[in-house]
Amino acid sequence: MIFNKIENVDKADVVVVGGGTAGCAAAISCAMMGVDTLLVEKNSFLGGSCTGGQVTPMMCNRVEGNIDNSSINALIKRKLKKDGFALDDGYGNDGWFNPEMMKFVLEDFYLETGGRILYDSEIVDAEVENGKIKSIIVHNRSGLQKIEGKIFIDCTGDCELAYLSGAECFCGNKKGNSQAVSLRFMVGGVDFYKLRNFISEIGEVCILSHPLFEMASEGNLNTPLSNILKKAVDSGTLKVEDIVYFQAFAVPGMPGVLSFNCPEVSDVNIFDGKESSKTLIKCRRMIKRLFAFLKNDFPGFEDSFIISVSNMLGVRESRRLKGLYVLSEKDFQLRKKFEDGIAKTSYSIDIHGEMDEKSSGNLSMGKGEYVEIPFRCLVSADIENLLAAGRCISSTFIAQSAIRIQPTCRETGEAAGIGAAICAKENLNVQNLDGRAVRFEMENRMKKLL
Ligand SMILES: Cc1cc2nc3c(=O)[nH]c(=O)nc-3n(C[C@H](O)[C@H](O)[C@H](O)COP(=O)(O)OP(=O)(O)OC[C@H]3O[C@@H](n4cnc5c(N)ncnc54)[C@H](O)[C@@H]3O)c2cc1C
């Protein structure tokens, strides 16, 4: 009976589950306020999608002036930039970064704040008593362990903790379908000079200057690059599914390396173990075909090699918490502002895969326009000591597609960390915390930084 072997090994005032994009910001933010913080992560490194998932570059929130609302995100970029591992593209995005070096920066930054990390530990259960999470159960090399806490923050991307504790969650669109997933990969040994010339020769525009570079195509478009990919399908080198979405970015501090934001697969239930395993196998076969095509037929890739394939399936959207407020497309239409607004974005609705909502998703904003995310989107409607941050905050399917970008995930992470710290210090239920205090602290931190 393994459940008899659970030991009460640890406790912390605030327990952050998931040390990814948002989780690191949450844990740093909370520990910075002098609160005993434990970060539980199933991988053996921090960063989640932005490191293990190889998701680079960060998009930017596109709010006029491109000013960060998260001091922690701004500091992360500064730390990376100092050693040449982050770059500004000169077109409004200073979030080009090196995912491997991001692991070091996040770990050092968090440990400097005095926080603790438990790596290789996957949450498998939660003990809830009188509407509060009393403890979580994690599995790691020591077996099953119990961790008690006053406040818990779910930063797993998939609302794992919320789900295990019985909090209400949403998932997918009205039909229950989620956005397409991708398995990213990196290719090294690329001759950028040759590649850039080829891309210009075929008539694609590349505005970015060396060392930055991007190329992108969608199978249903009629662009010079997509026509080349279609020819590869006609000749049998690639399959139609391989070219649905094709995109690659240069990586700061990694000369000759491209990070591919593909292949992409639709209609995957990531909560079905067999289905996600089959998808990983399918994606790896797609990568093999894409790489063979690049190496044999694409100028600049003659001496290239695969450096690595992401160690996690890239999930754009899955479970979302039901919070005190559900951010919706209506809020985007109205460019809504909130007294407890803790994040700002002007990023467009960005739905991947064949979804009905794609056509209704054109809510792009004009100059100076943006929507705010209220702190209440991070507060569980059901559990008194549970907050969430990252792509799994309380939002509709359509709204989530815009707020899932990394800077916004870090803003919600930083806000959740502040909220959790205040609640732990003052013995408050998260629902009773005035989100304006969190906004105030975030604005103060930014003022100090500028
Ligand atoms: C293919 C793809 C391309 C994208 N492209 C871009 C882009 O170009 N720019 C951009 O800004 N954004 C992009 N995004 C979006 C963005 O990267 C993610 O939405 C964001 O990083 C999610 O952050 P998060 O903290 O919510 O989740 P994650 O960063 O994924 O972190 C979740 C963490 O929780 C951990 N975890 C999960 N379950 C458990 C458990 N049971 N126990 C313990 N730990 C657990 C994971 O290991 C992980 O570390 C992309 C996303 C994908 C998938």
PDBQT file of the ligand as one rigid body, heavy atoms in Angstrom, charges set to zero:
ROOT
HETATM    1  C1  LIG A 501       4.321  25.599 -29.300  1.00  0.00    +0.000 C 
HETATM    2  C2  LIG A 501       4.144  26.897 -28.563  1.00  0.00    +0.000 A 
HETATM    3  C3  LIG A 501       4.617  28.068 -29.117  1.00  0.00    +0.000 A 
HETATM    4  C4  LIG A 501       4.475  29.274 -28.420  1.00  0.00    +0.000 A 
HETATM    5  N1  LIG A 501       5.024  30.403 -28.931  1.00  0.00    +0.000 NA
HETATM    6  C5  LIG A 501       5.146  31.498 -28.145  1.00  0.00    +0.000 A 
HETATM    7  C6  LIG A 501       5.978  32.572 -28.521  1.00  0.00    +0.000 A 
HETATM    8  O1  LIG A 501       6.568  32.571 -29.596  1.00  0.00    +0.000 OA
HETATM    9  N2  LIG A 501       6.131  33.598 -27.640  1.00  0.00    +0.000 N 
HETATM   10  C7  LIG A 501       5.467  33.643 -26.434  1.00  0.00    +0.000 A 
HETATM   11  O2  LIG A 501       5.628  34.612 -25.685  1.00  0.00    +0.000 OA
HETATM   12  N3  LIG A 501       4.653  32.635 -26.075  1.00  0.00    +0.000 NA
HETATM   13  C8  LIG A 501       4.508  31.560 -26.879  1.00  0.00    +0.000 A 
HETATM   14  N4  LIG A 501       3.769  30.490 -26.465  1.00  0.00    +0.000 N 
HETATM   15  C9  LIG A 501       2.998  30.587 -25.214  1.00  0.00    +0.000 C 
HETATM   16  C10 LIG A 501       3.824  30.525 -23.944  1.00  0.00    +0.000 C 
HETATM   17  O3  LIG A 501       5.103  29.999 -24.150  1.00  0.00    +0.000 OA
HETATM   18  C11 LIG A 501       3.107  29.674 -22.884  1.00  0.00    +0.000 C 
HETATM   19  O4  LIG A 501       1.726  29.936 -22.880  1.00  0.00    +0.000 OA
HETATM   20  C12 LIG A 501       3.670  29.999 -21.507  1.00  0.00    +0.000 C 
HETATM   21  O5  LIG A 501       5.062  29.789 -21.499  1.00  0.00    +0.000 OA
HETATM   22  C13 LIG A 501       2.983  29.158 -20.466  1.00  0.00    +0.000 C 
HETATM   23  O6  LIG A 501       3.525  29.468 -19.211  1.00  0.00    +0.000 OA
HETATM   24  P1  LIG A 501       3.008  28.699 -17.919  1.00  0.00    +0.000 P 
HETATM   25  O7  LIG A 501       3.851  29.133 -16.802  1.00  0.00    +0.000 OA
HETATM   26  O8  LIG A 501       1.540  28.837 -17.830  1.00  0.00    +0.000 OA
HETATM   27  O9  LIG A 501       3.296  27.165 -18.254  1.00  0.00    +0.000 OA
HETATM   28  P2  LIG A 501       4.718  26.476 -18.427  1.00  0.00    +0.000 P 
HETATM   29  O10 LIG A 501       5.786  27.424 -18.770  1.00  0.00    +0.000 OA
HETATM   30  O11 LIG A 501       4.496  25.342 -19.388  1.00  0.00    +0.000 OA
HETATM   31  O12 LIG A 501       5.017  25.925 -16.976  1.00  0.00    +0.000 OA
HETATM   32  C14 LIG A 501       4.301  24.892 -16.373  1.00  0.00    +0.000 C 
HETATM   33  C15 LIG A 501       5.259  24.183 -15.429  1.00  0.00    +0.000 C 
HETATM   34  O13 LIG A 501       4.535  23.305 -14.585  1.00  0.00    +0.000 OA
HETATM   35  C16 LIG A 501       5.213  22.083 -14.494  1.00  0.00    +0.000 C 
HETATM   36  N5  LIG A 501       4.214  21.058 -14.179  1.00  0.00    +0.000 N 
HETATM   37  C17 LIG A 501       3.171  20.672 -14.939  1.00  0.00    +0.000 A 
HETATM   38  N6  LIG A 501       2.465  19.723 -14.318  1.00  0.00    +0.000 NA
HETATM   39  C18 LIG A 501       3.072  19.520 -13.136  1.00  0.00    +0.000 A 
HETATM   40  C19 LIG A 501       2.823  18.655 -12.038  1.00  0.00    +0.000 A 
HETATM   41  N7  LIG A 501       1.799  17.774 -12.068  1.00  0.00    +0.000 N 
HETATM   42  N8  LIG A 501       3.655  18.691 -10.974  1.00  0.00    +0.000 NA
HETATM   43  C20 LIG A 501       4.721  19.551 -10.949  1.00  0.00    +0.000 A 
HETATM   44  N9  LIG A 501       4.999  20.383 -11.959  1.00  0.00    +0.000 NA
HETATM   45  C21 LIG A 501       4.188  20.379 -13.030  1.00  0.00    +0.000 A 
HETATM   46  C22 LIG A 501       5.847  21.919 -15.871  1.00  0.00    +0.000 C 
HETATM   47  O14 LIG A 501       6.923  21.002 -15.858  1.00  0.00    +0.000 OA
HETATM   48  C23 LIG A 501       6.275  23.346 -16.178  1.00  0.00    +0.000 C 
HETATM   49  O15 LIG A 501       7.572  23.638 -15.702  1.00  0.00    +0.000 OA
HETATM   50  C24 LIG A 501       3.834  29.277 -27.159  1.00  0.00    +0.000 A 
HETATM   51  C25 LIG A 501       3.352  28.093 -26.611  1.00  0.00    +0.000 A 
HETATM   52  C26 LIG A 501       3.520  26.915 -27.299  1.00  0.00    +0.000 A 
HETATM   53  C27 LIG A 501       3.039  25.639 -26.673  1.00  0.00    +0.000 C 
ENDROOT
TORSDOF 0
